[in-house]
Amino acid sequence: MELNQIKQFRVIARTESISKAAELLFIAQPSLSQTLKRLEAELGTPLFERRGRRIELNGAGKIFLKYCDEIAAALDSASKEIGEYIGTQKIDINILVESTSLIILEIAEKMRKHYPWSLPHFYQGFCDNWDLKVCSDICPDCGGISKAVVEEPIGIIMSRDHFLASKEEIFMKDIKECDFISLNQSDKLTRTVSHFCSIADFKQNITTYVESPSIMIELIKKDFGIAFAPQLTWNSYYENELIFKPVEDMPMRHYVHLIMNNKKYITKEMQRCYEAIAQFYVEFAQKFRQ
């Protein structure tokens, strides 16, 4: 068994797709399929089951992935600890961004200017070797040390011409018949909103699902509907163009978590980077309290 096989297996497992994994690994799909077949032959069992176009880890695959993750984390930790021991000047830090992408861009610029001791690499969508992660799960399966760096209300965003825009307070009865625009069902904000709607026994009349906040904003500006959105971290999407209002009888909260992967060796640089990013989020939230 080779380390390259382990690396490729982990990417297949995370993407649940041979074709997507091949794209991420920059190798031909048939070659990756052969690697998986050789690995399964060596282990003496299939590692995946097919679910339509997707593949899904079976029981043996889940066991194997657990140990592959430990091997990858151990190798990365060894590299970082040795680098710290010999006095490497700059340490690579992989930051997986699952939430607040616009804010992360601002943070990246500040880190480049004020924290030249690190080499942060930002990833969206997939990174199987992350050191820090930004996510917005209600209860994150963090795999490490977690800190809630932003807590904010979720409310309704609407065009300035919408019939609800002039109301001082909005309640569930006011939005019951409204058309809603939502991010795709796999999006974490969508899952958070669904969680609170379920608690409040409120059913959204979702007429349109979209891929990105920018598309959602354009549709709302043209009065295709309204949407649930966080007040602070989405502010730059709709500032001066749309109106945000809380739903008074449906309190909803959005949390942004910063997570440090404690399955890996935590260098001083990683700890400093974690603290610096957390502070950036604190400063970001404070701007709205002034």
Beta strands, then each sheet from edge to edge (+ up, - down):
strand 1: 48-51
strand 2: 54-57
strand 3: 91-97
strand 4: 118-124
strand 5: 132-135
strand 6: 144-159
strand 7: 179-183
strand 8: 205-210
strand 9: 227-230
strand 10: 242-245
strand 11: 253-261
sheet 1: 1+ 2-
sheet 2: 4+ 3+ 5+ 11- 6+ 9-
sheet 3: 4+ 3+ 5+ 11- 6+ 10-
sheet 4: 7+ 8+
end
